[in-house]
Amino acid sequence: MNSRLRLLAPFVALLVVFAVRPIAAADHNTLTHEEIADGWILLFDGESLFGWEAATKADWRVADGAIVVSSGEPGLLNTTSRFADYVLKVDFRSAKGTNSGVFLRTDKKPKNPKEGCYELNIADFGTTPFATGSLVSRGEKAKVAENLDSAEWQSFEVRCEGKHINIRVDGKQVLDYTEELDPKPSLVGHVGLQLNSGKVEFRNVKLKPLSQKPLFNGKNLDGWVPHPDLKNAFSVGAEGVLHAKGGKSQLESTTKFGDFTLQLAARANAPRNNSGLFFRSIPGEVMNGYECQLQNCYGKDDKPNPVDCGTGGICRRAIARKLVAKDGEWFHLALVADGPHMAAWVNGYQVSDFTDTREPHANPRNGLRTVPGTFILQAHDETTDFSFRNIQAAELPK
């Protein structure tokens, strides 16, 4: 080796180390800018079990950026929100002899794998007819015939659309399942992580809702109406963006939604701007519905207390646990409303998880309203300067 190569050798070795090093823990349980723009949300924040609830008593916990369970009463850790059509990604690692699974569109406590859920199994090959990658008790066509056992982290990618479920393990398709003759298909439900027997870990749990339809065409206000008694502060720019600027005003959808998923992109164009998305609104009334707040600022002295619940909070009901969005930057909002339960994500991070425990009432200001209502975009006052785009929603199946 000549002298120049000797000098370069340590640097080459260092480059090799960095090239093969494992992905750092900080890289897990996050979304890229591209994923956020594409509609992905995190179901696990890497630090807490916010947005999850256990159906049985087990030692569910967060350790080293993963959801971990090893003992207790068999059962599920479920998302508090339900979803219908979606793509789900989740990494898992199971000890030898573990029997676990990821439950799709599940009831909180399904009676059996044939009804009220789809059980995507995690189990050693040869120990069960439905090894890792299979859908338990769904017949021969739901079995994976290859051995996918591993002591390392593995990844599921699941696409659920109607009665069609496609499953990939580590990027390879292992099952393409269509339940055409199922008299009781599970079309909506929670995402559940299972403790059956043995230790199992989960991380990078992320979901992208599917089947949402555009509510704003980017060209005009078709499908939306301003309130006749308020100044119309809404207009569509040449760039296909909906603007709200210049006075108290509202723009109301002509369609109604009860239980739904919704996503949109928004931007506060001036500091300390105030807007909101009202849902299950009473048609024709002024901003009378539940309000998902759109306001990216703290209170006095910038103390960590979001103003008026903060972006993603349910106004006067649930304060956003963290301000994620910033004024002057596009941010992405995802909202799920399902019966009395409501949850919101900002830039893919879940900021609210609220259940309305009030008695039912036709007016959401006075009680629980679950009947379908309109969406309303708000221009709060003369200082409001907000922009919106990519507004889309889907009704959850009954």
C-alpha positions as semicolon CSV with decimal commas, in nm:
position;residue;x (nm);y (nm);z (nm)
1;M;0,000;0,000;0,000
2;N;0,146;0,338;-0,094
3;S;0,158;0,630;0,149
4;R;-0,146;0,805;0,000
5;L;-0,363;0,494;0,038
6;R;-0,241;0,452;0,396
7;L;-0,360;0,805;0,472
8;L;-0,701;0,739;0,315
9;A;-0,757;0,401;0,480
10;P;-0,905;0,531;0,810
11;F;-1,152;0,753;0,624
12;V;-1,258;0,468;0,397
13;A;-1,318;0,249;0,701
14;L;-1,523;0,523;0,862
15;L;-1,739;0,557;0,551
16;V;-1,803;0,182;0,552
17;V;-1,914;0,196;0,916
18;F;-2,166;0,473;0,843
19;A;-2,285;0,300;0,528
20;V;-2,381;-0,019;0,710
21;R;-2,486;0,122;1,045
22;P;-2,843;0,046;1,157
23;I;-3,101;0,320;1,124
24;A;-3,096;0,529;1,439
25;A;-3,394;0,512;1,675
26;A;-3,467;0,877;1,596
27;D;-3,544;0,774;1,238
28;H;-3,831;0,552;1,351
29;N;-4,190;0,655;1,421
30;T;-4,162;0,960;1,198
31;L;-4,298;1,062;0,859
32;T;-4,112;1,217;0,571
33;H;-4,239;1,538;0,411
34;E;-4,346;1,329;0,114
35;E;-4,547;1,090;0,335
36;I;-4,718;1,380;0,511
37;A;-4,815;1,539;0,180
38;D;-4,940;1,199;0,061
39;G;-5,183;1,169;0,353
40;W;-5,002;0,935;0,593
41;I;-5,062;0,962;0,969
42;L;-4,875;0,807;1,261
43;L;-5,075;0,578;1,486
44;F;-4,782;0,553;1,730
45;D;-4,574;0,858;1,824
46;G;-4,278;0,653;1,951
47;E;-4,309;0,791;2,304
48;S;-4,653;0,717;2,444
49;L;-4,971;0,513;2,396
50;F;-5,174;0,825;2,315
51;G;-5,453;0,719;2,078
52;W;-5,451;0,358;2,200
53;E;-5,647;0,168;2,463
54;A;-5,607;-0,186;2,593
55;A;-5,904;-0,421;2,586
56;T;-5,754;-0,650;2,852
57;K;-5,504;-0,626;3,136
58;A;-5,156;-0,678;2,996
59;D;-4,816;-0,511;3,030
60;W;-4,844;-0,290;2,722
61;R;-4,568;-0,029;2,738
62;V;-4,331;0,184;2,531
63;A;-3,963;0,089;2,538
64;D;-3,681;0,198;2,307
65;G;-3,925;0,355;2,061
66;A;-4,147;0,046;2,033
67;I;-4,479;-0,076;2,171
68;V;-4,392;-0,385;2,373
69;V;-4,597;-0,655;2,544
70;S;-4,493;-0,988;2,695
71;S;-4,741;-1,096;2,959
72;G;-5,091;-1,054;3,088
73;E;-5,442;-1,137;2,976
74;P;-5,456;-1,216;2,604
75;G;-5,627;-0,946;2,403
76;L;-5,576;-0,635;2,196
77;L;-5,429;-0,290;2,223
78;N;-5,659;-0,094;1,992
79;T;-5,648;0,246;1,829
80;T;-5,919;0,464;1,976
81;S;-6,017;0,560;1,619
82;R;-6,175;0,333;1,360
83;F;-6,083;0,325;0,993
84;A;-6,235;0,168;0,681
85;D;-6,022;0,164;0,363
86;Y;-5,653;0,226;0,417
87;V;-5,291;0,125;0,370
88;L;-5,129;0,024;0,698
89;K;-4,758;-0,016;0,762
90;V;-4,618;-0,164;1,082
91;D;-4,284;-0,310;1,182
92;F;-4,286;-0,607;1,421
93;R;-4,035;-0,826;1,601
94;S;-4,135;-1,144;1,778
95;A;-3,948;-1,380;2,005
96;K;-3,933;-1,745;1,904
97;G;-4,255;-1,920;2,003
98;T;-4,456;-1,598;2,009
99;N;-4,811;-1,602;1,879
100;S;-4,940;-1,252;1,809
101;G;-5,095;-1,052;1,530
102;V;-5,216;-0,724;1,385
103;F;-5,594;-0,702;1,378
104;L;-5,754;-0,515;1,089
105;R;-6,093;-0,342;1,106
106;T;-6,147;-0,505;1,441
107;D;-6,399;-0,476;1,719
108;K;-6,236;-0,397;2,053
109;K;-6,297;-0,755;2,169
110;P;-6,372;-0,969;1,862
111;K;-6,548;-1,294;1,942
112;N;-6,349;-1,493;1,689
113;P;-6,122;-1,430;1,386
114;K;-6,408;-1,502;1,145
115;E;-6,629;-1,212;1,252
116;G;-6,574;-0,850;1,350
117;C;-6,208;-0,843;1,244
118;Y;-5,934;-0,976;1,019
119;E;-5,644;-1,124;1,213
120;L;-5,310;-1,084;1,036
121;N;-5,106;-1,345;1,216
122;I;-4,755;-1,338;1,361
123;A;-4,661;-1,695;1,443
124;D;-4,376;-1,938;1,377
125;F;-4,405;-2,148;1,064
126;G;-4,524;-2,501;1,138
127;T;-4,677;-2,416;1,477
128;T;-5,012;-2,312;1,329
129;P;-5,194;-2,352;0,998
130;F;-5,188;-1,971;0,975
131;A;-4,825;-1,864;1,003
132;T;-4,692;-1,508;0,976
133;G;-4,863;-1,316;0,696
134;S;-5,181;-1,527;0,697
135;L;-5,535;-1,420;0,784
136;V;-5,646;-1,651;1,064
137;S;-5,947;-1,878;1,009
138;R;-6,026;-1,735;0,665
139;G;-5,974;-2,062;0,478
140;E;-5,705;-2,211;0,259
141;K;-5,687;-1,902;0,039
142;A;-5,582;-1,696;0,342
143;K;-5,276;-1,906;0,428
144;V;-4,916;-1,811;0,353
145;A;-4,727;-2,122;0,250
146;E;-4,372;-1,994;0,299
147;N;-4,162;-1,966;0,612
148;L;-4,122;-1,599;0,708
149;D;-3,976;-1,658;1,054
150;S;-3,711;-1,412;1,166
151;A;-3,559;-1,289;1,490
152;E;-3,509;-0,946;1,329
153;W;-3,748;-0,661;1,267
154;Q;-3,993;-0,729;0,982
155;S;-4,248;-0,506;0,810
156;F;-4,612;-0,554;0,719
157;E;-4,776;-0,343;0,450
158;V;-5,149;-0,404;0,427
159;R;-5,394;-0,254;0,179
160;C;-5,761;-0,284;0,276
161;E;-6,019;-0,175;0,019
162;G;-6,370;-0,304;0,057
163;K;-6,349;-0,686;0,072
164;H;-6,001;-0,690;-0,080
165;I;-5,694;-0,724;0,144
166;N;-5,340;-0,730;0,006
167;I;-5,049;-0,817;0,235
168;R;-4,677;-0,763;0,188
169;V;-4,398;-0,871;0,420
170;D;-4,068;-0,687;0,384
171;G;-4,187;-0,553;0,049
172;K;-4,284;-0,891;-0,096
173;Q;-4,649;-0,972;-0,164
174;V;-4,744;-1,284;0,031
175;L;-5,125;-1,274;0,018
176;D;-5,393;-1,125;-0,206
177;Y;-5,727;-1,200;-0,046
178;T;-6,082;-1,120;-0,159
179;E;-6,373;-1,233;0,054
180;E;-6,650;-1,220;-0,205
181;L;-6,887;-1,455;-0,027
182;D;-6,846;-1,326;0,326
183;P;-7,196;-1,253;0,460
184;K;-7,050;-1,041;0,740
185;P;-6,741;-0,865;0,606
186;S;-6,558;-0,639;0,847
187;L;-6,551;-0,309;0,659
188;V;-6,466;-0,068;0,942
189;G;-6,292;-0,104;1,277
190;H;-5,994;-0,037;1,494
191;V;-5,635;-0,134;1,430
192;G;-5,540;-0,382;1,702
193;L;-5,207;-0,519;1,824
194;Q;-5,237;-0,858;1,990
195;L;-5,097;-1,026;2,295
196;N;-5,164;-1,398;2,272
197;S;-4,846;-1,563;2,398
198;G;-4,483;-1,454;2,403
199;K;-4,307;-1,121;2,366
200;V;-4,373;-0,901;2,065
201;E;-4,274;-0,545;1,967
202;F;-4,423;-0,296;1,721
203;R;-4,298;0,033;1,577
204;N;-4,344;0,259;1,271
205;V;-4,721;0,211;1,285
206;K;-4,856;0,441;1,015
207;L;-5,174;0,456;0,810
208;K;-5,297;0,625;0,494
209;P;-5,677;0,656;0,456
210;L;-5,815;0,556;0,116
211;S;-6,139;0,609;-0,080
212;Q;-6,173;0,977;0,009
213;K;-6,339;1,197;-0,252
214;P;-6,247;1,560;-0,330
215;L;-6,479;1,822;-0,181
216;F;-6,306;2,117;-0,348
217;N;-6,233;2,109;-0,722
218;G;-5,960;2,375;-0,721
219;K;-6,148;2,580;-0,982
220;N;-6,455;2,738;-0,822
221;L;-6,689;2,714;-0,523
222;D;-6,908;2,437;-0,666
223;G;-7,025;2,222;-0,375
224;W;-6,990;2,510;-0,128
225;V;-7,214;2,804;-0,033
226;P;-7,137;3,124;0,161
227;H;-7,379;3,228;0,432
228;P;-7,628;3,486;0,298
229;D;-7,610;3,700;0,612
230;L;-7,231;3,722;0,621
231;K;-6,983;3,888;0,392
232;N;-6,830;3,633;0,154
233;A;-6,458;3,631;0,231
234;F;-6,383;3,320;0,021
235;S;-6,237;3,305;-0,326
236;V;-6,043;3,064;-0,549
237;G;-5,703;3,178;-0,672
238;A;-5,552;3,108;-1,011
239;E;-5,324;2,852;-0,847
240;G;-5,625;2,639;-0,746
241;V;-5,614;2,739;-0,380
242;L;-5,916;2,841;-0,173
243;H;-5,858;3,167;0,017
244;A;-6,037;3,304;0,323
245;K;-5,955;3,669;0,382
246;G;-6,122;3,985;0,501
247;G;-6,393;3,948;0,760
248;K;-6,614;3,715;0,958
249;S;-6,748;3,464;0,711
250;Q;-6,818;3,097;0,649
251;L;-6,822;2,865;0,352
252;E;-7,048;2,561;0,393
253;S;-7,044;2,231;0,204
254;T;-7,360;2,124;0,024
255;T;-7,292;1,762;0,122
256;K;-7,341;1,614;0,469
257;F;-7,123;1,373;0,661
258;G;-7,183;1,195;0,991
259;D;-6,904;0,946;1,058
260;F;-6,607;1,019;0,832
261;T;-6,240;1,063;0,764
262;L;-6,131;1,400;0,624
263;Q;-5,799;1,542;0,512
264;L;-5,695;1,886;0,392
265;A;-5,396;2,114;0,361
266;A;-5,408;2,463;0,510
267;R;-5,183;2,762;0,563
268;A;-5,210;3,064;0,793
269;N;-5,075;3,346;0,577
270;A;-5,027;3,590;0,865
271;P;-4,910;3,552;1,225
272;R;-5,158;3,452;1,495
273;N;-5,431;3,379;1,241
274;N;-5,758;3,217;1,344
275;S;-5,973;2,982;1,137
276;G;-6,153;2,655;1,188
277;L;-6,319;2,354;1,033
278;F;-6,671;2,291;1,159
279;F;-6,826;1,947;1,114
280;R;-7,163;1,786;1,174
281;S;-7,288;2,142;1,145
282;I;-7,656;2,230;1,142
283;P;-7,715;2,329;0,777
284;G;-7,772;2,698;0,721
285;E;-7,678;2,808;1,071
286;V;-7,375;3,025;1,148
287;M;-7,083;2,807;1,254
288;N;-7,297;2,573;1,460
289;G;-7,115;2,242;1,473
290;Y;-6,813;2,082;1,632
291;E;-6,506;2,288;1,551
292;C;-6,162;2,153;1,475
293;Q;-5,949;2,454;1,556
294;L;-5,697;2,602;1,312
295;Q;-5,476;2,836;1,513
296;N;-5,102;2,789;1,545
297;C;-5,012;3,017;1,834
298;Y;-4,953;3,004;2,206
299;G;-5,100;3,236;2,465
300;K;-4,937;3,526;2,641
301;D;-4,557;3,520;2,658
302;D;-4,562;3,221;2,419
303;K;-4,618;2,982;2,708
304;P;-4,701;2,627;2,594
305;N;-5,075;2,675;2,621
306;P;-5,235;2,673;2,274
307;V;-5,478;2,954;2,207
308;D;-5,840;2,836;2,174
309;C;-5,735;2,470;2,195
310;G;-5,474;2,500;1,916
311;T;-5,467;2,353;1,567
312;G;-5,623;2,007;1,572
313;G;-5,793;2,062;1,905
314;I;-6,170;2,028;1,930
315;C;-6,266;2,381;2,028
316;R;-6,398;2,411;2,383
317;R;-6,380;2,033;2,415
318;A;-6,021;1,908;2,385
319;I;-5,696;2,105;2,381
320;A;-5,433;1,998;2,129
321;R;-5,157;1,827;2,322
322;K;-4,891;1,983;2,099
323;L;-4,870;2,263;1,842
324;V;-4,723;2,105;1,529
325;A;-4,804;2,355;1,253
326;K;-4,646;2,696;1,198
327;D;-4,789;3,014;1,049
328;G;-4,672;3,080;0,696
329;E;-4,622;2,709;0,617
330;W;-4,860;2,459;0,461
331;F;-4,971;2,196;0,711
332;H;-5,184;1,885;0,674
333;L;-5,486;1,804;0,888
334;A;-5,651;1,464;0,923
335;L;-5,978;1,433;1,114
336;V;-6,181;1,127;1,212
337;A;-6,531;1,154;1,356
338;D;-6,703;0,829;1,450
339;G;-7,005;0,841;1,678
340;P;-6,904;1,024;1,994
341;H;-6,532;0,985;1,922
342;M;-6,320;1,245;1,739
343;A;-5,946;1,261;1,672
344;A;-5,716;1,487;1,471
345;W;-5,364;1,465;1,333
346;V;-5,150;1,761;1,224
347;N;-4,867;1,680;0,985
348;G;-4,929;1,316;1,070
349;Y;-4,894;1,360;1,448
350;Q;-5,203;1,291;1,659
351;V;-5,286;1,598;1,866
352;S;-5,636;1,524;1,996
353;D;-5,839;1,225;2,107
354;F;-6,184;1,321;2,233
355;T;-6,503;1,138;2,321
356;D;-6,817;1,346;2,373
357;T;-6,986;1,199;2,679
358;R;-7,273;1,450;2,687
359;E;-7,632;1,343;2,636
360;P;-7,747;1,343;2,271
361;H;-7,882;1,674;2,143
362;A;-7,976;1,814;1,803
363;N;-7,756;2,117;1,874
364;P;-7,384;2,031;1,917
365;R;-7,341;2,334;2,142
366;N;-7,569;2,167;2,394
367;G;-7,492;1,797;2,363
368;L;-7,368;1,506;2,157
369;R;-7,459;1,534;1,787
370;T;-7,391;1,230;1,567
371;V;-7,638;1,292;1,284
372;P;-7,484;1,398;0,953
373;G;-7,414;1,766;0,904
374;T;-7,219;1,997;0,680
375;F;-6,856;2,106;0,684
376;I;-6,792;2,478;0,736
377;L;-6,466;2,662;0,672
378;Q;-6,432;2,970;0,888
379;A;-6,296;3,318;0,837
380;H;-6,291;3,422;1,200
381;D;-6,250;3,801;1,175
382;E;-6,103;4,088;0,972
383;T;-5,749;3,967;1,034
384;T;-5,810;3,614;0,900
385;D;-5,593;3,522;0,602
386;F;-5,603;3,146;0,545
387;S;-5,560;2,919;0,243
388;F;-5,691;2,567;0,182
389;R;-5,638;2,295;-0,077
390;N;-5,678;1,918;-0,124
391;I;-5,998;1,893;0,080
392;Q;-6,125;1,537;0,070
393;A;-6,345;1,309;0,281
394;A;-6,507;0,967;0,297
395;E;-6,807;0,846;0,495
396;L;-6,732;0,550;0,724
397;P;-6,939;0,239;0,648
398;K;-7,229;0,173;0,880
